[in-house]
Amino acid sequence: MSMNELNTTARDLMNVRAMIEQLQAEAEALTDKLKAAMVEQGTEALQGNGWKATWKNVVSSRFDSKSFKADHADLYGQYSRRTTTTRFVLSV
């Protein structure tokens, strides 16, 4: 691939990422409208023609590895393992 093609590809990628960011913001605004309607109606669910939205509390338990490491560093070291991943970064 030539440098011109690479430049075009990188610019295209940045443009697509900007569009995704705009669409995510729009989706969040629309979600907030539905949530506001649920609050206004005092309900956890709304339903329309071909769609249903729910918004309710979900309780879950998660392991607090930071606290565990602070309290039991030896066990944390014994049972933790390192992993290697690759990361792609495109910056201006």
GICOR-V699827 format. One record per residue. D_CENTER is the distance of its C-alpha to the mean C-alpha in Angstrom with 1 decimal. Layout:
d_center=D_CENTER
d_center=D_CENTER
This chain:
d_center=32.5
d_center=34.2
d_center=32.9
d_center=32.9
d_center=30.8
d_center=28.3
d_center=28.2
d_center=27.7
d_center=24.9
d_center=23.0
d_center=23.6
d_center=22.5
d_center=19.2
d_center=18.7
d_center=19.7
d_center=17.3
d_center=14.3
d_center=15.8
d_center=16.2
d_center=12.6
d_center=11.8
d_center=14.6
d_center=13.7
d_center=10.2
d_center=12.4
d_center=15.0
d_center=12.9
d_center=11.8
d_center=15.6
d_center=16.8
d_center=14.7
d_center=16.3
d_center=19.6
d_center=19.4
d_center=18.5
d_center=21.5
d_center=23.7
d_center=23.0
d_center=23.9
d_center=26.9
d_center=28.0
d_center=27.3
d_center=25.6
d_center=22.5
d_center=22.8
d_center=23.7
d_center=25.1
d_center=26.5
d_center=27.9
d_center=25.7
d_center=22.7
d_center=21.7
d_center=19.1
d_center=18.8
d_center=17.4
d_center=18.6
d_center=18.3
d_center=17.3
d_center=19.0
d_center=17.9
d_center=19.3
d_center=17.7
d_center=19.7
d_center=20.1
d_center=20.8
d_center=21.4
d_center=24.1
d_center=25.5
d_center=25.9
d_center=27.7
d_center=30.0
d_center=30.6
d_center=30.1
d_center=32.6
d_center=30.8
d_center=27.4
d_center=29.0
d_center=30.8
d_center=27.8
d_center=25.1
d_center=24.8
d_center=23.6
d_center=21.6
d_center=21.5
d_center=18.8
d_center=18.9
d_center=16.7
d_center=17.2
d_center=17.2
d_center=18.6
d_center=19.8
d_center=22.4
